[in-house]
Amino acid sequence: MCRPLRDEVLPPNESCFAHLYNRCVQGTYLCVIDHATGKDYSHRKDWITQRLEQLASIFLIDILAYAVLDNHLHVVVRTLPDEVKALSDREVAIRWLSLHPGRLLDEFVCVDPTEAQIQELLADPEKIEQIRKNLSSPSSFMKDLCEPIAKRANKEDGRKGHFWEDRFKAQRLMDILAILVCVAYVDLNLIRAGMASSLASSKFTSIQARILASQNQMALSLAFAKVSISDAEAAQRIKDIPQVQLRRRIEEARKQAEQRMVLKDAWIAKLTIDENQSVNPNDSHLSKSGLRASDKGFLHMTLAQYIKILEESLLFRPGNASLQEPSQELIEVSEAVGVAPANISWMISDYKRIFRKSCRVGSPELMRQEAQARGRKWTKYTRHSKLFYSEKSVEFDSENGRFRRAQISLSNPETSGESTAG
């Protein structure tokens, strides 16, 4: 069966929440120590994080969460096509040229484009419109993330070929619960993989950045490290410009950026939704700092409450009575969405097994509406949706390897619903 089109899963004219995932070729560990040669490639995780930070300042796509592991990465995003429509053609040109300086500099450097470059792009209205669409496109976002990483890694190894295994995977997150469980799953990924012992020590993740920022830890922002070029230099080919000169210019730009240190999470989307924030669709929420796409939050909770839910998810052990009592934070989420607390914990702790094959995650009603919008009566992804989006708790049948409604308990029949195969 062919894979769904990106524009079908993530309509370009709609603001969408999405979980984007990519893996190194054949699952090879290309971002850690190569046990065959002993060479350490851990610095490539820095490359990916730095590239994400650059993209956050250019694309009108909010980065809600991210995690970079030894052989794959996760990014949760929100697209902002309405904000792109409000940009002038000149603003579109400047954003795009800042990230795509042509052959003058390598792909990991942003520039201040020249007036000649801007005018040349403005003279092509069709190209401007395509770029406008690209600025809120997850496909363009992932291309500009993954392609430079692959080129740089191949150059480092002196080789050719694929770095990433395949086309990136994408899931649409269709409601607030889907967003919460997916973001939590991504933030807990390193701990689940045994690569970190705590949230604060989870390197190359959004949750570590948020925790460090809450402690007022600062960092250099690559968005401020832009290299200025002249029209004459822009017209030259990269081989005609001495590499020493280019390196010097890049280092000078980064030293200037060090004078404008920002909080560690300044480029990541705000976590908490501001209750006083305007809901008028005509109002712009573009970030005032220019480090991220917008200043909009995405969860109705504080960082402390979110961390409490993450820590509780790490303790979740189905069937262990001592850990069955949900926290107040989880109860509030449960009451708001009408889903059993245990089901929410299941979705966070076992997100990969539950939703791995789904290109959409959401309530049964939203899934039904999505299917009808595509001219279908149903979608195969609704089975787990119906099972977990329920006030009745779910359990895992280890014999059949499937989820199902929790069995009726004779000692406490009110705690479970009838058995239904998952």
C-alpha positions as CSV (number, residue, x, y, z in Angstrom):
1,M,0.0,0.0,0.0
2,C,1.4,3.4,-1.0
3,R,2.2,5.9,1.7
4,P,-0.1,8.9,2.1
5,L,0.8,12.2,0.5
6,R,2.3,14.8,2.8
7,D,-0.3,17.4,1.8
8,E,-3.0,15.0,2.5
9,V,-1.9,14.3,6.1
10,L,-0.7,17.9,6.7
11,P,-2.8,20.3,4.5
12,P,-0.5,23.2,3.5
13,N,-3.3,25.8,4.1
14,E,-4.1,24.6,7.6
15,S,-2.3,25.2,10.8
16,C,-1.2,21.7,11.9
17,F,0.5,20.0,14.8
18,A,2.8,17.2,13.6
19,H,5.3,14.7,14.9
20,L,8.2,14.4,12.5
21,Y,10.7,11.5,12.7
22,N,13.8,10.4,10.8
23,R,16.3,7.6,11.3
24,C,19.9,7.1,10.1
25,V,20.4,4.6,7.3
26,Q,19.5,1.1,8.3
27,G,19.3,2.3,11.9
28,T,23.1,2.7,12.0
29,Y,24.5,4.6,14.9
30,L,26.0,7.5,13.0
31,C,25.8,10.1,15.8
32,V,27.7,8.2,18.5
33,I,31.1,6.3,18.8
34,D,31.7,4.0,15.9
35,H,32.8,0.7,17.7
36,A,34.4,-0.5,14.5
37,T,36.8,2.4,14.1
38,G,36.6,4.0,17.6
39,K,35.8,7.4,16.1
40,D,33.4,9.5,18.1
41,Y,30.5,11.1,16.1
42,S,28.6,12.5,19.1
43,H,29.3,16.0,17.8
44,R,26.7,15.5,15.1
45,K,24.0,15.8,17.7
46,D,25.2,19.3,18.2
47,W,25.0,19.9,14.4
48,I,21.3,18.8,14.4
49,T,20.4,20.9,17.4
50,Q,22.2,23.9,16.0
51,R,20.5,23.4,12.7
52,L,17.1,23.2,14.4
53,E,17.8,26.5,16.1
54,Q,18.6,28.2,12.8
55,L,15.4,26.8,11.2
56,A,13.4,28.0,14.1
57,S,14.4,31.6,13.4
58,I,13.6,31.4,9.6
59,F,10.6,29.1,9.1
60,L,7.2,30.0,10.4
61,I,7.1,26.6,12.1
62,D,7.1,26.4,15.9
63,I,9.3,23.7,17.4
64,L,7.3,22.3,20.4
65,A,9.6,19.5,21.3
66,Y,12.7,17.6,20.0
67,A,15.0,14.8,20.9
68,V,18.2,13.8,19.1
69,L,19.3,10.2,19.8
70,D,22.2,8.1,18.5
71,N,20.5,6.9,15.3
72,H,17.3,9.0,15.0
73,L,15.6,12.2,15.8
74,H,12.1,13.4,16.8
75,V,10.6,16.9,16.3
76,V,7.1,18.0,17.2
77,V,6.0,21.1,15.3
78,R,3.2,23.5,14.6
79,T,2.8,25.0,11.2
80,L,1.7,28.7,10.8
81,P,0.5,29.2,7.2
82,D,-1.6,32.2,8.2
83,E,1.4,34.0,9.6
84,V,3.3,33.4,6.3
85,K,0.4,34.9,4.3
86,A,0.8,38.1,6.3
87,L,4.5,38.5,5.4
88,S,5.4,40.9,2.7
89,D,7.3,39.6,-0.4
90,R,10.4,41.3,0.9
91,E,10.2,39.7,4.3
92,V,9.8,36.3,2.6
93,A,12.8,36.9,0.4
94,I,15.0,38.0,3.3
95,R,14.1,34.9,5.4
96,W,14.8,32.5,2.6
97,L,18.0,34.1,1.5
98,S,19.3,34.2,5.1
99,L,19.1,30.4,5.2
100,H,20.0,29.7,1.6
101,P,23.1,31.9,0.8
102,G,23.9,29.9,-2.3
103,R,27.4,28.6,-2.9
104,L,29.1,31.4,-1.0
105,L,29.0,29.8,2.5
106,D,28.4,26.3,3.9
107,E,24.8,25.3,4.9
108,F,25.4,25.9,8.6
109,V,25.8,29.7,8.3
110,C,23.1,32.3,8.0
111,V,23.7,35.5,6.2
112,D,22.4,39.0,5.9
113,P,21.4,39.0,2.2
114,T,22.5,41.8,-0.1
115,E,20.0,44.2,-1.7
116,A,20.9,42.8,-5.1
117,Q,20.0,39.3,-4.0
118,I,16.7,40.5,-2.5
119,Q,15.8,42.4,-5.7
120,E,16.7,39.5,-7.9
121,L,14.3,37.2,-6.0
122,L,11.6,39.8,-5.8
123,A,11.7,40.0,-9.6
124,D,10.4,36.4,-9.8
125,P,6.8,36.4,-8.3
126,E,6.2,32.7,-8.9
127,K,9.4,31.8,-7.0
128,I,8.4,34.1,-4.1
129,E,5.0,32.4,-3.9
130,Q,6.6,28.9,-3.8
131,I,9.0,30.1,-1.1
132,R,6.1,31.5,0.9
133,K,4.5,28.0,0.9
134,N,7.8,26.5,1.8
135,L,8.2,28.6,4.9
136,S,5.4,26.7,6.6
137,S,5.9,23.4,5.0
138,P,7.1,20.4,7.1
139,S,8.6,18.8,4.0
140,S,10.8,21.9,3.3
141,F,11.6,22.1,7.0
142,M,12.8,18.5,7.2
143,K,14.7,18.9,3.9
144,D,16.6,21.9,5.2
145,L,17.3,20.0,8.4
146,C,18.3,16.6,7.1
147,E,20.1,17.4,3.8
148,P,22.9,19.7,5.2
149,I,23.5,17.2,8.0
150,A,23.9,14.4,5.5
151,K,26.3,16.4,3.3
152,R,28.4,17.5,6.3
153,A,28.6,14.0,7.6
154,N,29.6,12.5,4.3
155,K,32.2,15.2,3.8
156,E,33.6,14.4,7.3
157,D,33.8,10.7,6.4
158,G,35.0,11.3,2.8
159,R,32.1,9.2,1.4
160,K,29.0,9.4,-0.7
161,G,25.5,7.9,-0.2
162,H,22.6,8.1,2.1
163,F,22.9,9.3,5.7
164,W,19.2,9.1,6.4
165,E,17.4,5.9,5.8
166,D,14.3,7.0,4.0
167,R,11.7,9.8,3.6
168,F,10.9,11.2,7.0
169,K,7.8,10.0,8.8
170,A,5.0,12.4,9.7
171,Q,2.0,12.1,12.0
172,R,-0.7,14.8,12.4
173,L,-1.7,15.5,16.0
174,M,-5.3,16.4,15.9
175,D,-6.2,17.5,19.4
176,I,-4.8,18.7,22.7
177,L,-4.4,15.2,24.2
178,A,-2.5,13.9,21.1
179,I,-0.2,16.9,21.4
180,L,0.4,16.3,25.1
181,V,1.2,12.6,24.8
182,C,3.4,13.0,21.8
183,V,5.4,15.9,23.2
184,A,5.8,13.9,26.5
185,Y,6.9,10.8,24.6
186,V,9.6,12.8,22.8
187,D,10.8,14.5,25.9
188,L,11.1,11.1,27.7
189,N,12.8,9.4,24.8
190,L,16.3,9.5,26.1
191,I,15.3,8.2,29.5
192,R,13.3,5.4,28.0
193,A,16.3,4.5,25.8
194,G,18.6,4.3,28.8
195,M,20.6,7.3,27.5
196,A,19.8,9.6,30.5
197,S,18.9,9.1,34.1
198,S,16.8,12.2,34.6
199,L,15.0,15.0,32.7
200,A,17.7,17.5,33.5
201,S,20.4,15.2,32.1
202,S,18.6,14.4,28.9
203,K,21.0,16.1,26.5
204,F,19.8,17.3,23.1
205,T,16.1,17.4,24.2
206,S,13.6,20.2,24.5
207,I,12.8,19.3,28.1
208,Q,16.4,19.8,29.2
209,A,16.5,23.2,27.5
210,R,13.3,24.2,29.3
211,I,14.6,23.1,32.7
212,L,17.9,24.9,32.2
213,A,16.1,28.1,31.0
214,S,13.9,27.9,34.2
215,Q,17.2,28.1,36.1
216,N,18.2,31.2,34.0
217,Q,20.9,29.5,32.1
218,M,21.9,31.3,28.9
219,A,23.4,30.3,25.6
220,L,24.7,31.7,22.3
221,S,22.0,32.1,19.7
222,L,23.0,31.1,16.2
223,A,20.2,33.3,14.9
224,F,22.3,36.3,15.7
225,A,25.4,34.9,14.2
226,K,24.7,36.1,10.6
227,V,27.6,36.8,8.2
228,S,27.4,40.1,6.3
229,I,28.4,39.9,2.6
230,S,28.8,42.5,-0.1
231,D,27.3,42.4,-3.6
232,A,30.7,41.7,-5.1
233,E,31.2,38.7,-2.8
234,A,27.7,37.4,-3.5
235,A,28.5,37.4,-7.2
236,Q,31.6,35.3,-6.7
237,R,31.8,31.5,-6.6
238,I,32.9,29.9,-3.4
239,K,36.1,28.5,-4.9
240,D,37.2,32.1,-5.7
241,I,37.0,33.2,-2.1
242,P,39.8,32.1,0.2
243,Q,38.6,29.6,2.8
244,V,40.6,31.4,5.5
245,Q,38.7,34.6,4.8
246,L,35.4,32.8,5.0
247,R,36.3,31.1,8.3
248,R,37.4,34.4,9.8
249,R,34.1,36.1,8.8
250,I,32.1,33.3,10.3
251,E,34.0,33.4,13.6
252,E,33.7,37.2,13.8
253,A,29.9,36.8,13.4
254,R,29.7,34.2,16.2
255,K,31.8,36.4,18.5
256,Q,29.4,39.3,18.0
257,A,26.5,36.9,18.7
258,E,28.0,36.0,22.1
259,Q,27.2,39.6,23.2
260,R,23.5,38.7,22.9
261,M,23.1,35.6,25.0
262,V,19.6,34.3,25.4
263,L,17.8,31.7,27.6
264,K,18.5,28.1,26.6
265,D,14.9,27.6,25.3
266,A,14.5,30.9,23.6
267,W,14.1,29.3,20.2
268,I,11.6,26.6,21.3
269,A,7.9,27.3,21.3
270,K,6.5,28.5,24.6
271,L,4.9,25.7,26.6
272,T,2.1,27.5,28.4
273,I,-0.8,29.0,26.6
274,D,-1.3,32.6,27.7
275,E,-4.9,33.0,28.8
276,N,-4.8,36.7,27.8
277,Q,-3.5,36.0,24.4
278,S,-5.7,37.2,21.5
279,V,-7.8,34.5,19.8
280,N,-8.6,36.7,16.9
281,P,-7.4,34.8,13.7
282,N,-6.5,38.1,12.1
283,D,-4.0,39.0,14.9
284,S,-0.4,38.1,14.4
285,H,1.6,36.2,17.0
286,L,5.0,36.4,15.4
287,S,7.8,36.2,17.9
288,K,9.1,39.5,19.0
289,S,12.6,38.1,19.5
290,G,13.0,36.7,16.0
291,L,14.4,33.5,17.5
292,R,11.3,31.4,17.0
293,A,8.3,31.5,14.8
294,S,5.7,32.7,17.3
295,D,5.1,33.5,20.9
296,K,2.1,31.2,21.2
297,G,2.0,28.4,23.8
298,F,0.4,25.0,23.2
299,L,-0.5,23.4,26.6
300,H,-2.9,24.6,29.3
301,M,-0.3,23.9,32.1
302,T,2.8,25.3,33.5
303,L,6.3,23.8,33.1
304,A,6.2,22.5,36.7
305,Q,2.8,20.8,36.0
306,Y,4.1,19.3,32.8
307,I,7.3,18.0,34.5
308,K,5.1,16.4,37.2
309,I,3.2,14.5,34.4
310,L,6.5,13.4,32.8
311,E,7.9,12.1,36.2
312,E,4.6,10.3,36.8
313,S,4.8,8.7,33.4
314,L,8.2,7.3,34.2
315,L,6.7,5.6,37.3
316,F,3.7,4.2,35.5
317,R,3.6,0.4,35.9
318,P,0.3,-1.2,34.8
319,G,-1.1,-3.5,37.5
320,N,1.1,-2.1,40.3
321,A,-1.4,-0.9,42.9
322,S,1.1,1.3,44.7
323,L,1.5,3.4,41.6
324,Q,-2.1,3.5,40.5
325,E,-3.2,6.8,42.2
326,P,-2.9,9.5,39.6
327,S,-1.6,13.0,40.5
328,Q,-3.7,16.0,40.6
329,E,-2.1,17.3,37.4
330,L,-3.0,14.1,35.5
331,I,-6.6,14.1,37.0
332,E,-7.1,17.6,35.7
333,V,-6.0,16.6,32.2
334,S,-8.2,13.5,32.4
335,E,-11.3,15.5,33.4
336,A,-10.6,18.1,30.6
337,V,-10.4,15.5,27.8
338,G,-12.7,12.8,29.2
339,V,-10.1,10.1,29.1
340,A,-9.1,7.7,31.9
341,P,-5.8,8.7,33.7
342,A,-4.3,5.3,33.1
343,N,-5.0,5.5,29.4
344,I,-3.1,8.8,29.2
345,S,-0.2,7.2,31.0
346,W,-0.3,4.3,28.6
347,M,-0.3,6.6,25.6
348,I,2.8,8.5,26.9
349,S,4.8,5.4,28.0
350,D,3.9,3.2,25.1
351,Y,3.3,5.8,22.4
352,K,5.5,4.1,19.8
353,R,3.6,0.7,20.0
354,I,0.2,2.3,20.1
355,F,0.5,5.0,17.3
356,R,3.6,3.9,15.3
357,K,1.6,3.0,12.2
358,S,-0.9,5.9,12.4
359,C,-0.4,9.0,10.2
360,R,-3.0,10.7,12.4
361,V,-3.5,10.7,16.2
362,G,-6.7,12.1,17.7
363,S,-10.2,11.4,19.1
364,P,-12.5,8.9,17.3
365,E,-14.8,11.8,16.3
366,L,-12.0,13.8,14.7
367,M,-10.7,10.7,13.0
368,R,-14.2,10.1,11.6
369,Q,-14.5,13.7,10.3
370,E,-11.0,13.4,8.7
371,A,-12.0,10.2,6.9
372,Q,-15.3,11.8,5.7
373,A,-13.4,14.8,4.4
374,R,-11.3,12.5,2.3
375,G,-14.4,10.7,1.0
376,R,-14.1,7.7,3.1
377,K,-16.4,6.1,5.7
378,W,-13.7,5.0,8.1
379,T,-9.9,4.8,8.6
380,K,-7.9,1.9,9.8
381,Y,-6.2,4.2,12.4
382,T,-9.4,4.6,14.5
383,R,-9.1,1.3,16.4
384,H,-6.6,2.5,19.1
385,S,-8.2,5.9,19.1
386,K,-11.6,4.4,20.2
387,L,-9.8,2.2,22.7
388,F,-7.7,4.8,24.4
389,Y,-9.9,7.9,24.1
390,S,-12.3,6.5,26.7
391,E,-13.2,6.9,30.3
392,K,-12.8,3.1,30.6
393,S,-9.3,1.9,31.4
394,V,-7.2,-0.2,29.0
395,E,-4.9,-3.1,29.7
396,F,-2.4,-5.0,27.6
397,D,-3.1,-8.7,26.8
398,S,0.4,-10.1,26.8
399,E,-0.8,-13.5,25.5
400,N,-2.3,-12.0,22.3
401,G,0.0,-9.0,22.2
402,R,-2.9,-6.5,21.9
403,F,-4.5,-3.8,24.0
404,R,-8.1,-4.3,25.2
405,R,-10.6,-2.9,27.7
406,A,-9.6,-3.7,31.2
407,Q,-11.3,-6.9,32.5
408,I,-14.1,-6.6,35.0
409,S,-12.9,-7.1,38.5
410,L,-15.3,-9.0,40.8
411,S,-13.9,-7.2,43.8
412,N,-14.4,-3.8,42.2
413,P,-16.6,-4.0,39.1
414,E,-17.0,-0.3,38.8
415,T,-13.4,0.3,37.9
416,S,-13.5,-1.6,34.6
417,G,-15.6,-1.8,31.5
418,E,-16.4,-4.8,29.3
419,S,-13.6,-6.6,27.5
420,T,-13.1,-5.5,24.0
421,A,-10.2,-6.6,21.7
422,G,-7.8,-3.8,20.9
